């Protein structure tokens, strides 16, 4: 169900994303660092990154990423692209996280990163327990909670004496309260208290708790995640006929919210969340694999479409997350590296991170 030919097609797709983007994605220039992250991760999962690029080319990508790093007297972080000229507003958490993840994939030692400056920036982005993009702007939500905790753990601030000596760290107690206050009646996590649950945000909250060593078993949340897998049969025919969003081609896939279409990315958000709980055995893996490899895989261009809609085209995010989901669902397939669901990077890159040692 996943062959050498598939590897070649996915590799070609992500090489295009890293090279000349299709016109429809040119508006994403400000998010170039995110696109680099998606495709570097994908190629590393496919075990082809070091095959299709020379070491010099990979070093050039690394140098480009460091060219986006900004240091001020108080902070250190990254911007998403050189399209930004005013450095007063350039630093943001998402770009900083993408940069660190990319550097790990490129086997960098992160010695050029001012760890304390990054943590100072991170600490000032925490507002009332949650995190936002910058100390100066943005609303708090679970995406930035995950991003913030990823940054903290990548820099090993959670286990380093510097966070005590410098008295600089995030407030884990208020973070935990903030995350669980977003839980809805159906068990899922949401944008804020009282808002509809969403499986993407649920992954973000679960991941943040896991990296802060704050994750506890929660049956309602697990039930929400398992219930996101779509399964229309003769036993729920009335549900199928009465739902305008129901599509038999979505069987095996996952949706982000109740009664919505299946979507490639939600397979990862849900299965990845369950993996963090070590409960991924609760879903029908074969059905999920079939959804990805038979329904949203783009056999012509490689990569993954967002949905089963035949007019969809593969994009960097869905093309990466489809592979990330398959790496969990097809753990024994030698053609795919495993994904680390905390950092959302390939396991080989996570092992490189484990080997890093930072000076105080």
C-alpha positions, 0 to 999 in steps of 0.5 A: 500500500506504500511502495518505492514508486510512492516514495518517488512521487512524494519526494518529487512533490516536496522538491517542487514545494522547496523549489518553485512554488505553484502560483496559488501558493505565492501569497504564502511567501510570508510563511516560507519557513513553514513551507520549508518545515513541511517539506524537510520533514516529509523528505526526512520521513521518506528517507530521501532528504540526503539523497536528493540534496547535497550537503552543500545544498542542505547547508545553504538551507540552514544558512538561510534559516539562520538569516531569519534569526533576530537578536535584540537586547532582550529577545532572540527568535525568528521571522517567517521570511525576508518579506518582513522589513520592520524588525520591531514586529518580526519575531513570532513564536510560530516562525521560531518553532519552525526554525528550530524544528528545521534546524534539528532536521538538518542536524544542527547543534543550535549553538548559534541560538541564544537560548535565554533570549528565546525563552525571554521572548517565550515567557513574555508571550504567555498571557493568562496561562495561554500563549500568543504570537508575540508579546505585542499582538495576537490572541492566545490559543492552543496552537501557540501553547503547543508551539511555546512548549515545543520551543521550550523543550527543544531548547531543553529549558525544562530540564536545564539548571538555567531556568532556575539560575536565571529565574526565567521560565513559563508558568506551567500551572496556569498553562494547564488550567488554560488548556483544560478550560477549553474542554467542551461537553463532548470532550474535545478542546477548543479555541476558548471556553464555551466554543465548539471543539476542534480536533486540530486544537485538541492535538495542540492542547494534548501536545502542550500538556505532554511536553510539560509533563502535565498530560493525564488520561481523560476518557471524554477526550479520548472518546472525542478523538475516536469518534472523529473517524468516519464510518458510514454503514447500513447501521447508520444509514439514517445519519448518512442520508440526513447529513449534507456533509456525508460522503461515502468516500470519507470512510476511514478518514477523520474530521475536525468537528462533528458532521464535517467532511473527512480531511487528510490533516485530521487523520494526523491530528486525531491519530497523533493525539491518540499516540501521545496517550498511547491509545492509537490502537483504538481506531481502525488503522486499515480504514485510515490507511485506505482513506489516505492511500486510495482517496486523498493521495494524488497519484499524478503529482504525489503529495496529498490533497486536502479532501476527496474532492477530485478538484483538490491539489496537493499542498505542503501542509496536507502533503506532509501531515498525510505522510506523518499519519501514515508513519504512525499507521504503518509503523512497520513499513521500512520506507517511512521513518517514524514521526515523533508526535511531540516535536512533530519531526522524524524520529531520527531528528528527535534522536539527534536532539536527544544527543544535544548538550547545551552549555550553561 
